[in-house]
Amino acid sequence: MANFNDLPKPVREQIYRLHLIRDGPITAAEHRKIVKHGHKTGCHRFMPPLLELSKKIEREAARIYYGGNHFAFDSPVDAYLLCSNTWPRHLRLIRKVTLTWNDNARMATEAFDGFGRMKDLAELLIRVDEKRMLRTMLLRRKAHQSFGWEDPTPQQQRAVLKFPGMVGLLRLSGIPLVRFLPMKNHDGQDAGGPIPGGVLETHVAPRIMGKVSRHVTHQSDNGSFPFLSLSPELRNRIYDLLLCIPGRFQPSSKPSTSTAEKNKPLHSLLSILGVNKQVHDEAVGIFYHYNSFDFHYSLHLHGFLLSLGQQRQAFIRDINVHYADIKSGGMSLIEMTFGMLRRLTGLQRLEVVMHGELCNKIVRRYWAGGYSMSSANPALIPGMKALFELRGLKNISVRDATLEARMEGAKMDASYPVLAAGTVKACVVKLTQALEHFNSALRDAQDGRVNRELLEDNKWHIRYVFPTLKEADRGRSPEL
């Protein structure tokens, strides 16, 4: 009687392919059906029933099923379960995997650890929405640290390295092809995807494929490079590439990324300033003068200014600070912080972003009906009068992000711009106009023209005509 094992090996392999190879990707659910996951075998690991006929058939057919098929997982949990329920000798044979890495990042690290046991893995495709991942991480810090319709800054993009599971992904290595792809929505259309030129494409994928070196291994014979022998133009170009950060920069004394080598400290960009006095004098101005500094807490700005000497303070020209006041013992942190801005003699641009501190002063009048903004005077917000002491800024403004959002809603009203008095939308429109007038007065103050009536009249913002600059106020400083 003919025996299957008596057939030539090419014939047996063709039979295996006809039985085990699928035209499209094999999902986790399809794999469970193929391996009969759930039937009683006395073991928590499974394989296609054909492989259970004999050890010889298993050796021949396992490489065809696991190595010849494309496995696709809708979540890290599905990937983790397959890795847990597959024999290690079979898992190492898998060559192509697609993973959808969604917001449900549960078990992501364990899934990537399972991929690390796939020794023959040649192609790893990961579907992501990098912007959504970034929003998730930035919103964990604070709502205003996220980004809107504009693209995230390069520094914000590095927050994706703290996304759950990233440490496990960065432990992978030696995979010839790693690509990040867009997600698929319910209609099968592409959605999201990696940010072009973002961290996933330029840092994570090359590192897993082994196209970037983690450590510097090449040095000159004496262990040093004659950097100062380069021309000043070349040195300045190197300083620019090293110290000029595109977009807004958030100073921090802590590492901004997570790495697989958690015990190895990350070096600061400013380490180059400690090489010698000449390098320090050449490079220090480039970092502080050409970068735009973004502070999400006024306490952060306060500590930053205290840590700088007079020379570095003089180089700073662009600051964006999110308003947050702390009061204790009769002292206001924001008053002290804004007072310190006078030390920045080279400051050219200042933007203060409030998050409802002004807009939330629109309150309901239960005794008279309607709403009132009588207490929403921008000049009475702690720290605002201190801004009138600054001089020489080309661009200075105060914003309220909550007020701006409500103003967009007011513009959608069919009766805009003529709104019923005493309504919330009418108060929002009036307060927006008052804030614009306040910013105009701030810009006048940079030339020494201080609108004293605006600073002394606590109810100017609710009047029909806002106070204008008087000739007698030119060149006078406000009494704060």
C-alpha positions in Angstrom: 0.0 0.0 0.0 1.3 3.5 -1.0 2.6 5.6 1.9 2.5 9.4 1.8 6.1 9.6 3.0 7.2 7.6 0.0 6.2 10.4 -2.3 9.1 12.6 -3.5 9.8 15.6 -1.3 8.9 18.2 -3.9 5.5 16.5 -4.3 4.9 16.4 -0.6 5.9 20.1 -0.3 3.4 21.0 -3.1 0.7 19.2 -1.2 1.6 21.1 1.9 1.4 24.4 0.0 -2.0 23.6 -1.4 -3.3 22.7 2.0 -1.6 25.4 4.2 -0.8 28.5 2.1 -3.5 31.2 2.0 -3.8 33.9 -0.7 -4.2 36.8 1.7 -3.0 37.6 5.2 -4.1 35.2 8.0 -5.8 37.0 10.8 -5.7 35.9 14.4 -9.3 34.5 14.1 -8.5 32.6 11.0 -5.3 31.1 12.6 -7.4 29.9 15.5 -9.7 28.1 13.1 -6.8 26.5 11.2 -5.1 25.2 14.3 -8.4 24.1 15.8 -7.8 26.4 18.8 -10.2 25.3 21.5 -10.3 21.5 20.9 -9.0 19.4 23.8 -5.4 18.4 23.3 -4.1 18.5 26.8 -1.7 21.4 25.8 -2.1 25.2 25.6 0.0 25.3 22.4 -1.5 24.5 19.0 -0.6 23.8 15.4 -2.5 22.9 12.2 -3.8 19.3 12.5 -1.8 18.2 9.5 1.4 18.9 11.5 0.3 16.5 14.2 0.3 13.4 12.0 4.0 12.8 12.5 7.2 14.5 13.5 8.6 14.2 9.9 5.5 15.9 8.5 5.7 18.6 11.2 9.3 19.4 10.3 8.5 19.7 6.6 5.1 21.4 6.7 5.8 23.8 9.6 8.2 25.9 7.6 5.7 26.2 4.8 2.7 27.2 7.0 4.5 29.6 9.3 7.2 30.8 6.9 5.0 31.0 3.8 2.0 32.9 5.2 1.5 36.5 6.1 0.1 36.9 9.6 -1.9 40.0 10.3 -3.1 41.1 13.8 -5.8 43.7 14.6 -4.3 44.5 18.0 -1.3 43.7 20.2 -3.4 41.4 22.2 -4.1 39.1 19.2 -0.3 39.1 18.5 0.5 38.2 22.1 -2.0 35.4 22.2 -0.6 33.8 19.0 2.9 34.0 20.4 1.8 32.4 23.6 -0.1 29.6 22.0 2.5 28.7 19.4 5.4 26.3 19.9 8.7 28.2 20.0 10.1 26.0 17.2 7.2 27.2 15.0 7.2 30.8 16.1 10.8 31.3 15.0 9.8 30.3 11.4 7.4 33.2 10.9 8.7 35.6 8.2 6.1 38.3 7.6 3.8 40.0 10.2 1.5 43.0 10.1 0.3 44.6 13.3 -2.3 47.3 13.9 -1.0 49.3 16.8 -4.0 51.2 17.9 -4.8 53.3 21.0 -5.5 50.0 22.8 -1.9 49.5 23.5 -2.5 46.8 26.1 0.0 44.0 25.9 2.0 45.8 23.2 5.3 45.2 25.0 4.5 41.5 25.4 3.6 41.3 21.7 6.8 42.9 20.6 8.7 40.6 22.9 7.0 37.7 21.1 8.1 39.1 17.8 11.7 39.0 19.2 11.4 35.2 19.3 10.6 35.1 15.5 14.2 34.6 14.5 13.4 34.3 10.8 11.2 37.4 10.7 12.1 39.3 7.5 9.3 41.8 7.2 7.5 43.7 9.9 4.6 46.1 8.9 3.0 48.2 11.6 -0.2 50.2 11.1 -0.2 53.4 13.2 -1.7 56.8 13.5 1.4 58.6 14.8 -0.4 61.9 15.4 -3.0 60.2 17.5 -0.3 58.5 19.4 1.3 61.8 20.0 -1.9 63.4 21.2 -2.4 60.6 23.6 1.0 61.1 25.2 0.9 64.9 25.2 -2.5 65.0 26.8 -1.2 62.9 29.6 1.0 65.8 30.5 -1.6 68.6 30.1 -4.3 69.5 27.6 -2.5 72.6 26.2 0.7 70.6 25.5 -1.0 68.9 22.6 -1.3 70.4 19.1 -4.1 71.4 16.8 -4.4 71.2 13.0 -0.8 72.2 12.6 2.0 69.6 12.5 3.6 68.7 15.8 7.1 70.2 16.4 10.1 67.9 16.3 10.4 68.0 20.0 6.8 67.1 20.5 7.2 64.2 18.0 9.7 62.6 20.4 6.9 62.0 22.9 5.9 59.0 20.7 8.9 57.2 22.2 7.1 57.1 25.5 4.0 55.4 23.9 3.1 52.1 25.7 5.0 49.3 24.0 7.7 51.4 22.4 10.4 50.0 24.8 9.5 46.5 23.6 9.6 47.6 19.9 13.0 49.2 20.3 14.3 45.9 21.7 13.8 44.3 18.4 16.8 44.2 16.0 18.1 42.7 12.8 14.8 42.7 11.0 15.6 43.4 7.3 12.4 45.4 6.5 10.4 47.5 9.0 7.7 49.8 7.6 5.0 51.9 9.3 1.7 52.1 7.4 -1.6 54.0 7.7 -4.4 52.4 9.6 -7.5 51.1 7.9 -10.9 52.6 8.8 -14.2 50.8 8.7 -14.6 51.4 4.9 -11.1 50.0 4.2 -9.6 53.4 3.4 -6.3 54.5 4.7 -6.4 56.7 7.8 -3.6 58.2 9.9 -0.3 56.7 9.2 3.3 57.8 10.2 4.3 61.4 10.2 6.4 62.0 7.0 10.0 62.4 8.3 8.8 61.7 11.9 10.4 59.7 14.7 8.9 56.4 13.6 10.3 56.6 10.1 13.7 58.3 10.8 14.6 56.8 14.2 12.6 53.7 15.2 12.5 51.8 11.8 16.2 52.4 11.0 17.2 51.3 14.5 15.3 48.0 14.3 16.7 47.3 10.9 20.2 48.0 12.2 20.9 50.9 9.9 21.9 53.3 12.7 24.7 52.7 15.2 23.8 53.1 18.8 27.3 53.8 19.9 30.3 55.8 18.4 33.0 53.2 17.6 35.3 55.1 15.3 37.9 57.6 16.7 41.2 59.0 15.5 44.4 57.5 16.5 44.8 59.8 19.6 41.1 59.5 20.5 40.2 63.2 19.6 39.2 65.3 16.6 40.9 68.7 15.9 37.5 70.5 15.9 39.0 74.0 16.5 41.2 73.6 13.4 38.0 73.8 11.2 37.2 77.2 9.8 34.8 79.4 11.8 32.2 79.0 9.1 32.2 75.2 9.4 32.1 75.4 13.2 29.1 77.7 13.1 27.4 75.4 10.7 28.0 72.5 13.1 26.7 74.6 16.0 23.5 75.4 14.0 22.9 71.7 13.2 23.4 70.7 16.8 21.8 73.5 18.7 19.0 75.0 16.5 15.8 73.1 17.1 13.0 73.6 14.5 9.7 74.7 16.0 9.2 75.5 19.6 11.6 74.1 22.2 10.6 73.1 25.7 13.7 73.3 28.0 13.9 70.4 30.4 16.5 69.0 32.7 15.0 65.5 32.3 15.4 63.1 29.4 12.5 63.6 26.9 12.5 60.1 25.5 12.4 56.5 26.7 15.0 54.0 25.5 15.6 50.3 25.8 18.8 51.1 27.8 17.1 52.8 30.7 20.2 52.8 32.9 22.3 54.8 30.4 21.9 58.5 30.8 21.1 60.7 27.9 23.5 63.6 27.2 22.3 67.2 26.9 22.7 69.2 23.7 24.4 71.8 25.8 27.3 69.4 26.7 29.3 70.9 23.9 29.4 74.2 25.9 31.6 72.5 28.4 34.3 71.4 26.0 36.4 74.6 26.5 36.0 78.4 26.8 36.3 79.1 23.1 33.6 76.6 22.1 31.4 77.9 24.8 31.7 81.5 23.7 31.1 80.6 20.1 28.0 78.3 20.6 26.2 79.7 23.6 24.6 82.6 21.8 23.4 80.3 18.9 21.3 78.1 21.3 19.6 80.9 23.3 19.2 83.4 20.5 17.9 81.3 17.6 15.6 78.9 19.5 12.0 79.7 20.4 11.4 78.6 24.0 8.0 77.2 25.0 7.0 76.9 28.7 3.9 75.1 29.6 4.1 76.2 33.2 4.9 79.7 34.6 6.9 77.9 37.4 9.0 76.3 34.7 9.8 79.7 33.2 10.6 81.1 36.6 13.1 78.3 37.3 14.6 78.6 33.9 15.3 82.3 34.3 16.8 81.7 37.7 19.2 79.1 36.3 20.6 81.5 33.7 23.4 84.0 34.1 23.3 87.5 32.7 25.0 86.6 29.5 22.6 83.8 28.6 19.6 85.8 29.6 20.7 88.6 27.2 20.6 86.2 24.2 17.0 85.0 24.6 14.7 86.6 22.0 11.5 84.4 21.7 9.4 83.1 24.6 5.9 81.5 24.7 4.5 80.8 28.1 1.2 79.2 29.2 -0.3 81.2 32.1 -0.7 79.4 35.4 -0.5 81.4 38.7 0.4 80.1 42.1 -0.3 82.2 45.2 1.1 81.6 48.6 1.8 83.9 51.6 0.4 86.9 49.7 2.9 86.4 46.9 2.0 85.7 43.3 4.4 83.5 41.3 3.3 85.0 37.9 4.0 88.6 39.2 7.5 87.7 40.2 8.1 85.7 36.9 6.9 88.4 34.6 8.9 90.9 36.6 12.0 88.9 35.8 11.4 89.3 32.1 13.0 92.7 32.3 16.3 91.0 32.6 16.0 89.6 29.1 17.4 92.6 27.3 17.4 90.9 23.9 13.8 89.7 24.1 11.9 90.4 20.8 8.8 88.3 21.1 6.6 87.3 24.0 3.3 85.4 23.9 1.2 84.6 27.0 -1.4 82.0 26.6 -4.2 81.7 29.1 -6.6 78.8 29.3 -9.8 80.3 30.7 -8.4 82.6 33.3 -10.0 85.5 31.5 -13.0 83.9 29.8 -14.1 82.1 32.9 -14.8 85.5 34.5 -17.9 85.7 32.4 -20.5 84.8 35.1 -24.2 84.4 35.3 -26.2 87.1 37.1 -28.9 85.2 38.9 -30.2 88.3 40.6 -30.7 90.3 37.4 -30.7 87.7 34.6 -28.3 87.3 31.8 -24.5 87.2 32.0 -21.9 89.7 33.1 -18.2 90.3 32.3 -17.6 93.2 34.7 -14.8 91.3 36.5 -13.1 90.2 33.3 -10.7 93.1 33.0 -7.5 91.8 31.3 -5.4 94.4 33.2 -6.5 92.9 36.6 -5.3 89.4 35.8 -2.2 88.9 38.0 1.0 89.7 36.1 -0.6 91.6 33.3 0.5 95.1 34.6 4.0 93.9 34.9 4.1 93.4 31.1 3.7 97.2 30.6 7.2 97.6 32.2 8.8 95.7 29.3 10.4 97.8 26.5 11.6 97.1 23.0 9.6 94.0 22.1 8.6 93.8 18.5 5.8 91.3 19.1 3.9 90.9 22.4 0.5 89.5 22.9 -1.8 87.9 25.5 -4.2 85.2 24.4 -7.0 83.2 26.0 -7.4 79.8 24.2 -10.8 79.2 25.8 -12.0 82.6 24.8 -10.8 82.1 21.2 -12.7 78.7 21.0 -15.9 80.4 22.3 -15.5 83.3 19.8 -15.4 80.8 17.0 -18.7 79.4 18.3 -20.2 82.9 18.5 -19.3 83.5 14.8 -21.4 80.6 13.9 -24.5 82.3 15.3 -26.9 83.5 12.6 -27.3 86.9 14.3 -23.5 87.6 14.6 -22.1 90.2 15.0 -25.3 91.8 16.4 -26.0 89.6 19.4 -28.6 90.0 22.2 -27.2 91.9 25.1 -26.5 90.0 28.3 -26.0 86.7 26.5 -22.8 84.6 26.8 -22.0 85.1 23.2 -22.3 88.8 23.4 -20.0 88.9 26.4 -17.5 86.7 24.5 -17.5 89.1 21.5 -17.1 92.2 23.8 -14.3 90.5 25.8 -12.5 89.5 22.6 -12.6 93.2 21.5 -11.3 94.3 24.9 -8.4 91.8 24.8 -7.5 93.1 21.3 -7.4 96.6 22.7 -5.4 95.5 25.7 -2.8 93.9 23.3 -2.6 97.1 21.3 -1.9 99.0 24.5 0.8 96.5 25.3 2.5 97.1 21.9 2.4 100.9 22.5 4.0 100.4 25.9 7.1 98.9 24.2 7.8 102.4 22.8 7.3 104.0 26.2 3.7 105.0 25.4 1.7 103.7 28.4 -2.1 103.9 28.4 -2.5 104.9 32.1 -6.3 105.2 31.9 -6.5 101.6 30.8 -4.4 100.5 33.9 -6.3 102.7 36.4 -9.9 102.2 35.2 -11.1 98.8 36.4 -14.3 98.9 34.3 -12.9 100.2 31.0 -13.5 96.8 29.3 -17.3 97.1 29.6 -17.6 100.6 28.2 -18.8 101.4 24.7 -15.5 103.3 24.0 -12.2 101.9 25.2 -9.6 104.4 26.7 -7.1 105.6 24.2 -3.5 106.8 24.7 -3.2 110.3 26.0 -0.4 112.6 24.9 0.5 113.2 28.6 1.1 109.4 29.1 4.0 109.2 26.5 7.2 108.2 28.1 5.7 107.6 31.6 6.1 104.3 33.3 3.0 102.7 35.0 2.8 102.7 38.7 2.4 99.1 39.6 
